[in-house]
Amino acid sequence: MDVNTPEILELLKQQRRFHQEQLRLIDIALTAIESAGGRATVLPQKRNRRSKAVKKHRIQWTKEIEKLLDDYDEFNIVDLQSDLAEKREIAAAQTIQGRNVISNTLSRFIKRGRIEKIRPGVYRVVTESLSP
């Protein structure tokens, strides 16, 4: 049996990517816990608790991304994700759902002419021309 077959190598690479993603998610969870001051909050379980009664904090993604665009000339989505997490303290930006929301927001900005896509994953902020 040849252990260097392309199928085995590809399978191992897939496993590596999966575990790297798991480690990244663990790091995000640890960062969120540390930013909360290490306080673990345990909610008492109630039987007839209504999920609608829980107020969720909604992130205004468009507004937060718009604030960061002023700092960029050219950027990629990974830079934007990390800046949202670090500068704006939005840990959800590092998740897969956060990346999807960011991508959708950037697509809207492209349609509005606020940014332009240079190549896949790389964007440029459109600055208004001052010349007549």
HELIX and SHEET records of a PDB file:
HELIX    1   1 PRO A    6  SER A   35  1                                  30    
HELIX    2   2 SER A   51  ALA A   53  5                                   3    
HELIX    3   3 TRP A   61  LEU A   69  1                                   9    
HELIX    4   4 ILE A   77  GLU A   86  1                                  10    
HELIX    5   5 ALA A   91  GLN A   94  5                                   4    
HELIX    6   6 ILE A   96  ARG A  112  1                                  17    
SHEET    1   A 3 GLU A  74  ASN A  76  0                                        
SHEET    2   A 3 VAL A 122  VAL A 125 -1                                        
SHEET    3   A 3 ILE A 115  ARG A 119 -1                                        
END                                                                             
